[in-house]
Amino acid sequence: MPGRPAGALTAAAVTITIVDPLGPGFVTAWPTGGARPEVSNVNTGGPGGPVPNFAIVPLSADGR
């Protein structure tokens, strides 16, 4: 972000929503360049309506 020193932002507060799942699945968010975590942020058991979840997602050193 303009006007922010590098590394000033370390995480993002986000709501991740699976809108119209067709079957079981998951979504995982993680910083660019990092290893994928072994846990997910949102899970769905099958078809159905929206599945939202709030998460604090770490950012890479360049804010991605």
C-alpha positions as CSV (number, residue, x, y, z in Angstrom):
1,M,0.0,0.0,0.0
2,P,1.3,3.5,-0.8
3,G,2.6,5.3,2.3
4,R,3.2,2.2,4.4
5,P,6.7,1.0,5.2
6,A,7.6,-2.5,3.9
7,G,6.6,-5.1,6.4
8,A,4.1,-2.8,8.2
9,L,1.2,-5.1,7.4
10,T,1.6,-8.6,8.8
11,A,-2.0,-10.0,8.4
12,A,-5.3,-9.5,6.8
13,A,-8.7,-10.0,8.4
14,V,-11.0,-11.6,5.8
15,T,-14.3,-13.3,5.3
16,I,-14.0,-16.3,3.0
17,T,-17.2,-17.7,1.6
18,I,-17.8,-20.8,-0.4
19,V,-20.9,-19.7,-2.4
20,D,-22.5,-22.7,-4.0
21,P,-20.6,-25.9,-3.2
22,L,-21.2,-28.9,-5.4
23,G,-19.7,-31.4,-3.0
24,P,-17.2,-31.7,-0.2
25,G,-14.2,-29.3,-0.2
26,F,-12.2,-26.7,1.5
27,V,-10.4,-23.3,1.0
28,T,-7.1,-22.5,2.5
29,A,-5.5,-19.0,2.5
30,W,-1.8,-18.4,3.1
31,P,1.0,-15.9,2.3
32,T,2.5,-15.8,-1.1
33,G,5.7,-17.8,-1.3
34,G,4.9,-19.7,1.9
35,A,4.1,-23.4,2.4
36,R,0.4,-24.3,2.4
37,P,-0.8,-24.8,6.0
38,E,-2.2,-28.2,6.9
39,V,-5.4,-26.7,8.1
40,S,-8.2,-25.0,6.1
41,N,-10.1,-21.7,6.6
42,V,-13.5,-22.9,5.3
43,N,-14.9,-26.4,4.9
44,T,-18.0,-27.7,3.2
45,G,-19.5,-31.2,3.6
46,G,-21.4,-31.2,0.3
47,P,-24.0,-29.3,-1.8
48,G,-25.8,-26.5,-0.1
49,G,-26.0,-22.8,0.5
50,P,-23.2,-20.4,1.3
51,V,-20.6,-21.4,3.9
52,P,-18.8,-18.3,5.3
53,N,-15.9,-18.1,7.8
54,F,-13.8,-15.3,9.2
55,A,-10.0,-15.7,9.2
56,I,-6.9,-13.8,10.1
57,V,-4.4,-14.6,7.2
58,P,-0.7,-13.8,7.5
59,L,0.9,-11.8,4.7
60,S,4.2,-12.2,3.1
61,A,7.0,-9.7,3.7
62,D,5.8,-7.7,0.6
63,G,2.2,-7.7,1.8
64,R,0.8,-10.4,-0.4
